[in-house]
Amino acid sequence: MRPSPSRLLNILVPVKRAVDYAVKIRVNSSQTGVDLNVKHSMNPFDEIAVEEAIRLREKHSPSTISSIQAITIGPPKSIDTLRTALAMGADSAVHVELPESSSSSDAASSSSPEPLGVAKTLKAWIDKQQQKGEGGGGKPVDLVILGKQSIDDDLGQTGQMLAGLLGWGQATYASKIELDVEKKEAKVMREIDGGSEEVRVKLPMIVTTDLRLNEPRYASLPNIMKAKKKPVEKLKPSDLGVDLTPIMETLKVTEPPKRVGGGKVESVDELVEKLKEHGFTAV
């Protein structure tokens, strides 16, 4: 379903609760994953996505962009991530709630679904909004902006999978977005190897954000207080008809070996001998 020219645009921003970027990661005692009993915050790439959605509305005015809705899939504590998005400027939020892990310190990321499961859940929510339509209280989605990857698994697959499932256009690794409301399209500058690439994509579409896109704002205290009153809809995966049971199994997680200190040599000949001792030979 493509948006009609007369309808205002709705933006959906998926966000994820992840281990804070400043935390030193440690493998848990059972070696099934990392220790999750540490500080969490919104995935930095998703913060950029929220910021860009707000900037687009500020640029084009509320009379063009009707709503910005944040959505997350995670345990009860993920509500804090949604409140952050609301404090930054999102209008409403959706929480697809998963059960809390029985032991957060030894969990292998049981509360973090795989990219395909996330993409299917997002598609189900978008389809639900499209079917309800504005007359039925729905908010048909025109633009999805999400981080290019999350810093906990660095998979970088959700945006592309979602575009494939929906059959929508996509612009990944975006460093600049220009929205043409009249033509219902966006011009996006993408970061690629060796430079950048400019693409033009028709709405509805998926955009994944690069670090160069913007610098997220800090939520002010008044906005943090207002965020507590903004609506948050809670759902279960079963309400959307999706199964988030992991397809892959993590067998073992170990820390990389500690680096051994180097040594000094007195001459080139000694350096060559040392290299030979370690198995390096001339080509």
C-alpha positions in Angstrom: 0.0 0.0 0.0 1.5 3.3 -1.1 0.5 6.5 0.7 -2.0 8.8 -1.1 -0.7 12.3 -2.0 -3.2 14.0 0.4 -2.2 12.1 3.5 0.3 13.3 6.1 3.4 11.2 6.5 4.0 8.8 9.4 7.5 7.8 10.5 8.3 4.6 12.4 11.6 4.4 14.3 12.7 1.0 15.7 15.0 1.3 18.7 16.9 -1.3 20.7 18.1 -1.5 24.3 21.8 -2.6 24.2 24.7 -2.7 26.6 26.0 0.9 26.9 28.8 1.8 24.5 31.0 2.9 27.4 30.8 -0.5 29.3 33.7 -2.9 29.0 32.3 -6.1 27.7 33.0 -9.3 29.6 32.0 -12.9 28.8 29.6 -14.4 31.4 30.6 -17.4 33.7 28.8 -20.0 31.6 30.5 -18.7 28.3 27.1 -18.5 26.6 27.3 -14.8 25.9 28.3 -11.5 27.5 27.5 -10.4 31.0 24.2 -8.4 30.7 24.1 -7.3 34.3 25.6 -3.9 33.4 24.3 -0.5 32.3 22.1 -0.5 29.2 21.0 2.4 26.9 19.6 3.0 23.5 21.7 1.7 20.6 23.7 4.7 19.4 22.7 4.2 15.7 19.0 4.1 16.8 19.5 7.4 18.6 20.7 8.9 15.3 17.5 7.5 13.7 15.2 9.1 16.3 17.1 12.4 15.9 16.8 12.3 12.1 13.0 11.7 12.3 12.6 14.7 14.5 14.8 16.9 12.3 12.7 15.9 9.2 9.6 17.1 11.0 11.3 20.3 12.2 12.3 21.0 8.6 9.0 20.1 7.0 6.7 21.2 9.8 4.1 19.1 11.7 1.6 19.8 9.0 3.6 17.5 6.7 4.7 14.8 9.1 1.8 13.6 11.2 3.5 11.3 13.7 6.8 9.8 14.8 6.4 6.5 16.5 9.1 4.5 18.2 8.9 0.7 18.6 11.1 -1.8 20.5 11.2 -5.5 21.0 12.6 -6.6 24.3 12.1 -7.3 28.0 10.2 -5.0 30.4 13.3 -2.8 31.0 13.2 -1.8 27.4 10.5 0.7 28.3 13.4 3.0 29.4 14.7 3.0 25.8 11.2 4.0 24.6 11.0 6.8 27.2 14.3 8.1 25.9 12.9 8.2 22.3 9.8 9.9 23.6 11.8 12.5 25.5 13.8 13.3 22.4 10.6 14.0 20.5 8.8 10.9 19.4 5.0 11.1 19.8 4.1 7.6 20.8 5.7 4.2 21.3 5.0 0.5 20.9 6.6 -2.1 23.2 6.6 -5.7 21.9 7.4 -7.2 25.3 9.5 -10.3 25.8 10.0 -12.2 29.1 12.9 -11.2 31.2 15.8 -13.7 31.3 15.9 -15.9 34.4 19.5 -14.9 35.0 20.7 -11.7 33.3 24.3 -12.3 34.1 24.4 -15.8 32.4 21.9 -15.2 29.6 23.2 -15.6 26.1 21.0 -12.7 24.8 17.7 -14.6 25.2 16.0 -11.2 25.3 17.5 -10.1 22.1 15.7 -11.6 19.1 17.5 -12.3 15.8 17.4 -9.9 12.9 14.9 -11.9 10.8 12.6 -12.2 13.8 12.8 -8.4 14.4 12.1 -7.7 10.7 9.1 -10.1 10.7 7.7 -8.4 13.8 8.2 -4.9 12.3 6.5 -6.0 9.1 3.5 -7.4 11.1 3.1 -4.1 12.9 3.4 -2.1 9.7 0.8 -4.4 8.0 -1.5 -4.0 10.9 -1.4 -0.2 10.7 -1.9 -0.3 6.9 -4.9 -2.6 7.3 -6.5 -0.5 10.0 -6.0 2.7 8.0 -6.4 6.2 9.4 -10.1 5.8 9.6 -9.7 2.8 11.9 -7.2 4.4 14.2 -4.1 3.1 12.4 -1.0 5.1 11.3 0.0 3.8 7.9 3.8 3.9 7.8 5.5 5.8 5.0 9.1 5.9 6.2 11.0 3.6 8.5 14.3 5.0 9.9 16.5 2.7 12.0 20.1 2.2 12.9 22.3 0.4 10.4 23.4 -2.0 13.1 23.3 -2.5 16.9 26.5 -2.3 18.8 25.9 -5.6 20.7 25.9 -8.0 17.7 26.9 -5.7 14.8 24.9 -7.9 12.4 23.5 -5.0 10.3 20.7 -7.0 8.7 17.4 -5.9 10.0 16.8 -2.9 7.7 17.6 -4.9 4.6 15.4 -7.9 5.6 12.5 -5.6 6.5 12.7 -3.9 3.0 12.7 -7.3 1.4 9.7 -8.6 3.4 7.7 -5.5 2.6 8.8 -5.1 -1.0 9.8 -1.5 -0.3 12.8 0.5 -1.5 15.7 1.0 0.8 18.6 3.3 1.3 21.2 2.0 3.7 24.2 3.6 5.5 22.6 7.1 5.1 24.7 10.1 5.8 22.2 12.7 4.5 18.4 12.5 3.9 16.4 15.0 1.8 12.7 14.4 1.8 10.6 15.7 -1.1 7.1 15.7 0.3 5.4 16.7 -3.0 7.0 13.9 -5.0 6.7 11.4 -2.1 10.4 10.4 -2.5 13.7 10.9 -0.7 17.2 11.7 -1.9 19.7 9.9 0.3 23.5 10.1 0.4 24.9 6.7 1.3 28.4 5.9 2.7 30.1 3.3 0.5 33.7 2.0 0.2 35.9 4.8 -1.2 33.3 7.6 -1.1 29.6 8.2 -1.2 26.6 7.4 -3.4 23.4 9.4 -3.9 20.1 7.5 -4.5 16.5 8.6 -5.0 13.9 6.3 -3.5 10.1 6.5 -3.6 8.0 6.3 -0.4 7.2 4.1 1.4 10.9 3.1 2.1 13.4 2.0 4.6 16.5 4.0 5.7 19.3 2.8 7.9 21.5 5.5 9.5 25.2 6.0 9.5 27.2 7.8 12.2 27.7 10.8 9.9 24.0 11.5 9.5 23.7 13.7 12.6 24.5 14.2 16.3 21.6 13.3 18.6 20.3 15.9 21.0 20.1 15.5 24.7 16.6 15.2 26.1 15.8 18.2 28.4 14.3 17.7 31.8 10.8 19.1 30.8 10.7 16.7 27.8 11.7 13.8 30.1 8.8 14.6 32.3 6.4 15.0 29.3 7.6 11.6 28.0 6.1 9.9 31.0 2.6 10.9 29.8 3.0 9.9 26.2 1.2 6.8 25.1 3.0 3.4 25.0 1.1 0.5 23.5 2.2 -3.0 24.8 2.0 -6.1 22.8 3.2 -9.7 22.8 4.8 -11.3 19.7 1.8 -13.6 19.6 -0.5 -10.6 19.2 1.3 -9.9 15.9 1.4 -13.6 14.9 5.2 -13.9 15.0 7.5 -16.4 16.6 10.8 -15.0 17.9 12.3 -18.4 18.8 16.0 -18.2 17.8 17.0 -20.1 14.7 20.7 -20.1 15.6 22.3 -21.5 18.7 25.4 -19.9 20.3 27.7 -22.8 21.3 30.4 -20.9 23.2 31.7 -17.4 23.6 35.3 -16.8 24.7 37.4 -13.7 25.1 40.3 -13.1 22.6 43.7 -14.2 23.8 45.7 -11.5 25.6 48.3 -9.8 23.6 51.9 -10.7 24.3 54.4 -7.8 24.6 56.9 -7.3 21.8 60.6 -7.1 21.9 63.4 -5.0 20.5 66.1 -6.2 18.1 69.5 -4.6 17.5 69.9 -5.2 13.8 68.1 -6.2 10.6 69.8 -9.6 10.6 68.4 -10.3 14.1 65.0 -9.2 12.9 65.2 -11.7 10.0 66.2 -14.5 12.3 63.3 -13.7 14.7 60.9 -13.8 11.8 62.2 -17.1 10.6 61.8 -18.6 14.1 58.1 -17.7 14.0 57.5 -19.2 10.6 57.8 -16.1 8.4 59.8 -16.7 5.2 60.6 -14.5 2.2 58.2 -14.7 -0.8 
